[in-house]
Every structure is written in structure tokens, then in C-alpha cells.
């Protein structure tokens, strides 16, 4: 009997949020199903890439926030 695992199941497995029974079932399926292994590898690569992403707000956004802070500080003073 083949158990179908969802991407959500694989994500939970990847982040160690599955039960021991689920771990065993997924690991058994990974040994036999190359497409499932490929899906897990894609999720692993995506997780690694998420750790590398660094975003910063545009200078314009920061300036708007600072301007708003100045305006509200003088309005309440």
C-alpha cells in the first residue's frame, strides 16, 4: 500500500514536526519513491535559500516613516 504524502507533510518532516510514526512512514516512502525524494530536495533547497534572503526597505519608505514620526511628535507636543 502506497501512502501519498503532501508537500505539507514533507515540510513538517523537514522541520522535525512529525511524529515518530510519521517519520518512519515518510522515510520508508523516500527509500522507494524517487519523485518524493526530489520533492523533498526541492523543499530543502528552498529552505536554505530562505535563510539567505535579506531584504531592506527602500530609502523612500524609511524617510516617509521618519517624516511621519516628526509630524506626529510636534503635533502632540
Backbone as CSV, one residue per row, in Angstrom:
resi,resn,N_x,N_y,N_z,CA_x,CA_y,CA_z,C_x,C_y,C_z
1,UNK,0.844,-1.193,0.000,0.000,0.000,0.000,0.884,1.249,0.000
2,UNK,0.634,2.131,-0.928,1.397,3.366,-1.032,0.650,4.494,-0.335
3,UNK,1.362,5.200,0.532,0.778,6.353,1.208,1.215,7.596,0.451
4,UNK,0.282,8.458,0.142,0.610,9.695,-0.548,0.867,10.782,0.481
5,UNK,2.024,11.419,0.360,2.375,12.498,1.275,2.257,13.830,0.559
6,UNK,1.687,14.784,1.246,1.504,16.126,0.686,2.783,16.940,0.883
7,UNK,2.909,18.050,0.164,4.036,18.943,0.423,4.063,19.417,1.875
8,UNK,2.885,19.580,2.465,2.812,19.995,3.869,3.401,18.923,4.786
9,UNK,3.147,17.653,4.462,3.738,16.558,5.236,5.258,16.611,5.151
10,UNK,5.766,16.840,3.951,7.215,16.899,3.762,7.818,18.092,4.496
11,UNK,7.119,19.217,4.480,7.610,20.389,5.217,7.662,20.114,6.716
12,UNK,6.621,19.497,7.227,6.608,19.162,8.652,7.740,18.188,8.971
13,UNK,7.984,17.233,8.082,9.094,16.287,8.257,10.424,17.027,8.244
14,UNK,10.587,17.923,7.299,11.821,18.691,7.159,12.114,19.506,8.415
15,UNK,11.088,20.084,9.000,11.260,20.911,10.187,11.064,20.123,11.492
16,UNK,11.098,18.782,11.379,11.021,17.883,12.543,9.771,18.121,13.389
17,UNK,8.644,18.266,12.697,7.370,18.488,13.373,6.425,17.303,13.210
18,UNK,6.969,16.150,12.809,6.146,14.961,12.624,6.393,13.976,13.754
19,UNK,5.437,13.108,13.948,5.544,12.081,14.989,6.560,11.018,14.558
20,UNK,7.047,10.221,15.500,7.959,9.133,15.124,7.341,8.178,14.096
21,UNK,6.058,7.910,14.222,5.394,7.023,13.264,5.363,7.650,11.866
22,UNK,5.061,8.940,11.819,5.041,9.638,10.534,6.450,9.698,9.956
23,UNK,7.457,9.952,10.789,8.842,9.949,10.316,9.188,8.626,9.647
24,UNK,8.853,7.546,10.312,9.158,6.217,9.781,8.450,5.984,8.449
25,UNK,7.198,6.403,8.364,6.438,6.216,7.127,7.031,7.040,5.985
26,UNK,7.400,8.282,6.278,7.976,9.140,5.242,9.336,8.598,4.821
27,UNK,10.155,8.189,5.774,11.484,7.664,5.439,11.385,6.392,4.605
28,UNK,10.423,5.528,4.913,10.214,4.321,4.111,9.792,4.694,2.693
29,UNK,8.902,5.684,2.590,8.450,6.120,1.267,9.586,6.771,0.481
30,UNK,10.444,7.520,1.163,11.574,8.173,0.490,12.541,7.153,-0.102
31,UNK,12.684,6.003,0.559,13.578,4.969,0.053,13.071,4.375,-1.258
32,UNK,11.772,4.373,-1.452,11.182,3.719,-2.621,10.726,4.672,-3.719
33,UNK,10.450,5.904,-3.382,9.819,6.826,-4.335,10.771,7.978,-4.679
34,UNK,11.347,7.924,-5.878,12.322,8.953,-6.266,11.662,10.313,-6.457
35,UNK,10.401,10.348,-6.847,9.742,11.649,-7.020,9.531,12.323,-5.666
36,UNK,9.248,11.521,-4.652,9.100,12.065,-3.310,10.443,12.606,-2.815
37,UNK,11.530,11.883,-3.116,12.871,12.364,-2.743,13.174,13.680,-3.442
38,UNK,12.801,13.767,-4.715,13.025,15.009,-5.468,12.243,16.173,-4.848
39,UNK,11.007,15.913,-4.487,10.188,16.964,-3.867,10.809,17.428,-2.555
40,UNK,11.309,16.476,-1.767,11.951,16.831,-0.503,13.217,17.645,-0.756
41,UNK,13.984,17.285,-1.770,15.207,18.034,-2.096,14.884,19.466,-2.514
42,UNK,13.804,19.640,-3.261,13.380,20.988,-3.664,13.006,21.805,-2.425
43,UNK,12.294,21.187,-1.500,11.921,21.886,-0.265,13.154,22.232,0.568
44,UNK,14.123,21.321,0.625,15.363,21.591,1.365,16.114,22.765,0.752
45,UNK,16.215,22.777,-0.579,16.906,23.879,-1.261,16.181,25.196,-1.025
46,UNK,14.856,25.160,-1.055,14.078,26.370,-0.809,14.306,26.881,0.609
47,UNK,14.357,25.982,1.574,14.586,26.375,2.963,15.966,27.011,3.118
48,UNK,16.965,26.434,2.450,18.316,27.022,2.507,18.325,28.412,1.884
49,UNK,17.627,28.570,0.784,17.591,29.874,0.118,16.841,30.917,0.937
50,UNK,15.828,30.502,1.672,15.103,31.447,2.526,16.018,32.034,3.589
51,UNK,16.945,31.231,4.088,17.871,31.716,5.106,18.830,32.766,4.552
52,UNK,19.023,32.776,3.238,19.966,33.709,2.614,19.338,35.048,2.245
53,UNK,18.031,35.096,2.170,17.349,36.302,1.708,17.424,37.389,2.774
54,UNK,17.896,38.533,2.357,17.942,39.692,3.249,17.279,40.843,2.500
55,UNK,16.245,41.352,3.073,15.515,42.455,2.455,15.611,43.691,3.332
56,UNK,15.678,44.830,2.712,15.680,46.100,3.414,14.647,47.008,2.756
57,UNK,14.018,47.857,3.549,13.052,48.776,2.944,13.760,49.818,2.082
58,UNK,13.049,50.327,1.112,13.604,51.391,0.275,13.850,52.628,1.128
59,UNK,14.816,53.430,0.738,15.142,54.662,1.448,13.919,55.565,1.536
60,UNK,13.135,55.611,0.469,11.924,56.437,0.443,10.961,56.041,1.566
61,UNK,10.822,54.757,1.815,9.918,54.282,2.866,10.427,54.729,4.233
62,UNK,11.716,54.572,4.467,12.304,54.999,5.738,12.112,56.495,5.946
63,UNK,12.351,57.276,4.905,12.199,58.732,5.006,10.749,59.108,5.305
64,UNK,9.794,58.418,4.688,8.375,58.683,4.958,8.023,58.377,6.407
65,UNK,8.555,57.300,6.946,8.287,56.945,8.345,8.881,58.002,9.273
66,UNK,10.110,58.408,8.998,10.741,59.429,9.834,9.985,60.747,9.765
67,UNK,9.533,61.122,8.575,8.753,62.346,8.416,7.451,62.260,9.205
68,UNK,6.773,61.140,9.116,5.533,60.938,9.861,5.799,61.034,11.360
69,UNK,6.887,60.437,11.822,7.232,60.472,13.252,7.479,61.917,13.692
70,UNK,8.173,62.695,12.863,8.425,64.106,13.209,7.118,64.873,13.288
71,UNK,6.226,64.661,12.312,4.960,65.386,12.273,4.067,65.032,13.465
72,UNK,4.016,63.768,13.818,3.157,63.380,14.926,3.774,63.787,16.269
73,UNK,5.098,63.840,16.341,5.754,64.257,17.586,5.500,65.730,17.843
74,UNK,5.545,66.557,16.809,5.306,68.006,17.006,3.827,68.289,17.187
75,UNK,2.945,67.479,16.633,1.515,67.682,16.778,1.047,67.364,18.193
76,UNK,1.692,66.408,18.828,1.284,66.020,20.187,2.048,66.778,21.257
77,UNK,3.079,67.506,20.881,3.887,68.233,21.886,3.257,69.554,22.255
